[in-house]
């Protein structure tokens, strides 16, 4: 495993680092990050300290990212749904406020939106939860599906709310309620359509459909279906934040930088 190789390299290098001046991260994209050893306070993996989590909790399911145990709720002081089964807020794709109600696809970041808004100023999870939280990618949600054979899915009921319990390879799990969605012709202004029947959870990615219109990609499920689909960005539906597994470098006493573990090719001391 790459993580084991990284840690082994650190342990080996530490034995001789007294003669070196920099800790160097060489990344898979060819870039290099250097930090003076005299300024580095600590190195940690997962990046899940208070600065990254920003007051929120996460669940490590043994997957590529860690997951929030609840939906995002812009109307709560903590911006968290009250409990795992709570529906939380409904937002259109690319709406960082969670307040837009337009049913026009192009009102959500225009006719040609970015292909990926994860971690950007248009990412509602990053805007409300802060830290290293963000919308998941298509591939990260795919880890939940039968196609990847990594997780177990069970349609169940939690405190009278239907949804899926997703269990990761390490046995840890999260519950995703079937919160329905808002959209013209399907819902009323105050009651979502398909409440307790289906769930839609946005990724941060768009997709150019066969009609050349950019749609939003999302996880969609019913009792008898669970998969990734795409549709109008004007659907107002659920958001489940995730947080990258990262290497954290803390330096100069109060500064941090986070580097995705899957981007690290090698760590050396030079």
N, C-alpha and C positions, 0 to 999 in steps of 0.2 A: 504494500500500500504506500501511496505517495507520502501520507502523513508520517508513517513510521520512518521512511527514508529521511524526511526532513528533520525529525527529532533526533535520529541517529547522527546526522551530519552536525547538528548543533552540539550534541554531547561530545563528539570527536573533536570538533573545533575548539570547544571551551577549554580543553586541556592545554592548548597553546595560545589562547587569545591574549595572554598577558603581553605578548610581543607585538600585537596588532593594534590598529587605531580605529578601524571601522567594522561594523557589522553590515554585511552586504546581502541584499535580497535580489537575486536574478530571476526575472519573471518570464513566463512562457511567451509573452509578446515581444521579448527582446529588450525590454526596458530594465533598468537597474535602479534600486533604491539603496542609498548609503546613509548610515547614521553613525556619528562619532561614538565610540564605545564609552568614552567618558561622560556622554550625555544620556546614555540609555539606562533607564532605571530598571526595566524588566521586559522580558518577552513572554507572551502567553498565547495559547492557542484556543480558538473559538471566538475570541473577542467579546465574550459575554460578561463584561464587567458592567458597572453601573452606567458608564458613559455610553456604551453601545446599546444597552437595553432601555435606557432613558426612562426608568421607572416602571417598565412593563416586564412581564414574565414570558418565558418561552418553554417549549417542549422539544427536547432532542429525541427524535424518532429514529435515529440512525440513518438519516437521509442526507442529501447534499446541503440542505438548509435546515434551520430550526424554525418551528412554527409557533405562532401565537395560539393560546388555548381558547381564545374568544374572538368574535368578530369586532371590527372597528365600529365605534359609535360616536359620531361627531357631536351628539347632543349630551354626552356625559362629561363630567369634569375631567375624568381620566381618559376620555376618548375610547374607553373599552366598554363592550357590552357587559351587562351585570353578571352574566354567568355563561357557561359554554353553550347552553341551549337558547340563549337570548338572540333575537334576530339581528340586532344592531342596526346600523344605518344602510341606506340604499343610495348608490351613487352611479352616475354614468361613467363610461370609460374616459379617462383623461380629465375628469372634473376634480381638481384638488380641494374644492370647497365642500363637496358633498351636498350642495344646495341647489344645483341646477335642476330644472324640471322640463327642459325642452325635449320634444320627441323627434327632433331633427338630427339625424346622424352627423351632419357636417358642423353642427354647433359644438361638437366635442373635438376640439383641436383641429378643426377645419377639414377640407376635402382631402388633403394629403397629410395625415398626422405622422408623427415619428413612428418608426417601426417598434421602438422599445422605449418606454418611459420609466422603467424601474429605477428608483432612486433619484429621479429628476424632480424639479419643482412642480411638475404635473402629477406626481405620484402621491395620491391621497394618504397612503400609509406613511410615507416619509414626512409629509406635511404635518399630520396630526400626531403621530407617535414619535417622530424625531429619531435621534440616535442613528443606528444602522438599519432600522426597520424600512421595509419597502414592499411593493407588490411582488408577487411571485412571477416567475417566467413560465412559459408554456412547458418547458422541460421539467421544471420543478414540480408542477402539478401532475405531469405525466407519471411521476414516481408513485403517485397514489393509485394509478389505474392498473387494470389487469394486464395490460400490454407489457408492463415492466416486471411484473411478478415480484415486487418488493414489499407491497403492503397488503393487508387484509382489510376488506371493506364489509361492513355489516349495517344494513338498514335497521334502525332501532328507534326507540322512543326514550327521551330524557326529559323528565318533568313535564310530560304531556306534549312535548314538541318532537315531531318526527325529524329524522336526518340520518346521516351516516357517521358511524364510529370508524375511524381510520387508525389501524394499528401498524406501526412501523416494524422494521426488521429486528429492532432491539426490544420490542414488546410495549413500548410507550405509545400512547394513543391520543387523539384529539377527536372532538365531536363537532360536526359541521351541520347546523340546522338547515332544514328545507324552508328557507325564508321567503321563497317566491320572488316576485319582481314587480316593478312599476313600469307601465308603458300604456300609451293610448289604446283604446279598444279592448284592453285586457283587464285593467285594474281601475279602481276608483281613485280619486285624489288622496284618499286617506287609508285605503285598504289594498295591500299588494295582491296581485293575481297569484294563484297556485300556492297560497300559503299552506305550509305543512304538506305540500305535494311535491314540489321540486325546489332545487337550489341552484343558483347561478353565482359563481365566484370569479371576479375579474382577474386575469393576468395583466401584466403591464405591456403586453404585446398586441400590435394590430396585424391585420392580414388583408391582402388585396384579393377580393373575391372575384369570381368569374365575370361579374358585371362591372368590374374595375372600381368598385367602391371599397374603401377601406373599412373593414369591420373590426370589432374588438374580439379577442380570443378569451374564452373563459371555460372554467370547469362547470359542467352541467350534470345534474343527476336527478333521477326519479327512483322510485323503489326498485325498478327493474332495468335501470340504465345508469351508467357512470362513465363519463368520458369528457374529452375536450372538444369544443365546438367553437364556431364564430358566428356573430350576428351583429345587428346594429349597435353602435356605440351609445345609442340613446337609451338602451335598457338601463334602468336604475336597479342595481342588484348588489349583492353582498361583497364585502372585502374582508379577506383573511390575511393579515400581514405575516411576513416571514422575515428572517434575519440570517444573513450570510454567516457561514462558519469561516472565521478569519484568524489570521495571526495578528496579534495586537502588539505594537511596539509603543511603550510608554517612555517618554524622554523629556528632558528639561523639567522634571518634577510634575508638570501639569499638562503636558501635551501628549496626544495619542494619535496614532495613525493605524488604519486597519487594512490588511492585505488579504484578499481571498486566498484560502489555502490552495484551491485548485489552480491558482495562477503562479504559485511559487515553484520554480524549477530547482533552485539550489540556494542555500544560505551558507555564506562563508564569512570568515573574519580576515581582514586584509590590513 
